Amino acid sequence: MTSDNASAYDVVVIGGALSGAATATLLLRQNPSLRLLIVEKSAQLSRRVGEATVEISAYFMGRVLGLTQYLNESHLVKQGLRFWFKNDDVKSIAEASELGGRYQVRLPSYQLDRAAFDEELLRRACAEGAKLLRPASVTKVDLSPGGEQMLTLRHGELTETVRARWIVDASGVAAVLAHKQGWWRQNTEHPIAAAWSRWKGVKDWDSRELTEKYPEWVSVVYTNRNTATNHVIGDGWWSWWIPLKGGDVSVGVVFDQRLIEWPQEGGKLGERLKNFLMQHPVGREMLADAEFDENDMHWRRNLAYYSTTFAGDGFVLVGDAAAFMDPFYSPGMDWISFTASAAAELITAQRRGEPMAERIASHNRDFAVSHRSWFESVYKDKYEYMGEWDLMSIAFRLDLGLYYLGIVSQPFKFGPRALLQPPFATTLSRPVFHFMRMYNRRFAQIARRRRCVNALGKTNRGERCLIPGFTLSRGDITRLFRPLAKWAWIELTEGWRSWGQHRQEGAATSSAPAPIAEETLVAGGS
């Protein structure tokens, strides 16, 4: 059946999960009479990667979207990030070098059951006035700059045409507009892949069993380890361990395909994931009696991508539909916070009658610069040194401290309008970008030399770096002095040997990227 009478809307949002529902909510609050349609492909939103928030996304969800009470009642308060390292001498969790907080966190963040959270946010967007069409898919898009955009939708057996002044693409990794318009690009400089599942029976990091087994290990921290996002780390890979309300734990591995060959044999994807993690003493302790959900196993290769265009006069991309870097440090929901806020402001400005050409040019420029700078300063070649406790303990404290001082502080000082300017897009932030890129490159070079001389992981046994915690006070800058001093010491004692060393293309490659297994499942949109 085909409907020839095109329905007319002011805005059509493609995707009803976090990025789509959040953008719709902001738009409807700013424009109460807006005719807004959300097109969601699923009948029921499912769990997905992106369960852990950090401070910017927690601010956005709590203070901007107004979800603080719901988050505290229905999800878990997160106790920061924690990392576990090993070498061949590490035999138990108590011997693994540790990096993380000593005390409870100062600012709120959360561990989310994304299926429940996204459905609640979509329900609230509809309560604000959005119309929802689900399950429905977009089969065709015709863009008309400054005019009416045309979408062809399939809903059950009905195909219909919809007209709208604006399209918001919040379709997640499907990246509908970027793919259809030829803007989508793979980030070939960052060939990471991931395998993950949901688990039952994962040990509690704060359990009585571990308390009795390793009393000294327990006594060194005063916070809860279990509700942190724990990271079990190896050379060229890391894994996340995220507890969810109700007892399930999300566990997944992310790795650089130039450094790690994913096992193609050994049973189902979940079994291979478990066998991989059980090679690490911490994984062996925590997963001993755990079972994975056979209906909730996922694999994706080549995760990193971006769009060459973020907006035009009639469309705007938000969340993973615009770009995806890496799940390490959980930047995805921060990216949603910035892109959704800027998208709502862009559409509202047009509805106020403001000129669009310069606004759109600025939007594209800022988000292109932000994405590239974010990647180069934090993620490029980080997997080269990620498994080194001493290098990561320096990088993490610098990364975290600068994140608090330069990014987290802004919305707390200036309110939600601070989210309209993405990180690294201002002239003032460029020196910080260059500094971060410099130490990230240096640590990667040092780790490459260690790999060449078989000296990786020397500090990965029995060390502790327990951080008192950052606040938003000016005194936090003093917390950067100690990691800077440690960096200087490493440069003087061994780093000078890698000065002038440049990475040769393919030098870190241990094998070709692994092929996708038959049970491959691809994650949904953001």
Secondary structure, 3 states (H helix, E strand, C coil): CEEEEEEEEEEEEECCCHHHHHHHHHHHHHCCCCCEEEECCCCCCCCCCCCECCHHHHHHHHHHCCCHHHHHHHCEECCCEEEEECCCCCCCCCCEEEEEECCCCCCCCEECCHHHHHHHHHHHHHHHCCEEECCCEEEEEECCCCCCEEEEEEECCEEEEEEEEEEEECCHHHCHHHHHHCCEEECCCCCEEEEEEEEECCCCCCCHHHHHHCHHHHHCCCCCCCCCEEEEEECCEEEEEEECCCCCEEEEEEEECCCCCCCCCCCCHHHHHHHHHCCCHHHHHHCCCCEEEEEEEEEECCCCEEECCCEECCEEECHHHCEECCCCCCCHHHHHHHHHHHHHHHHHHHHCCCCCHHHHHHHHHHHHHHHHHHHHHHHCCHHHCCCCHHHHHHHHHHHHHHHHHHHHHHHHHHCHHHHHCCCCCCHHHHHHHHHHHHHHHHHHHHHHHHHHCCCCCCCCECCEEEECCCCCCHHHHHHHHHHHHHHHHHHHHCHHHHCCCCCCCCCCCCCCCCCCCCCCCCCCCC
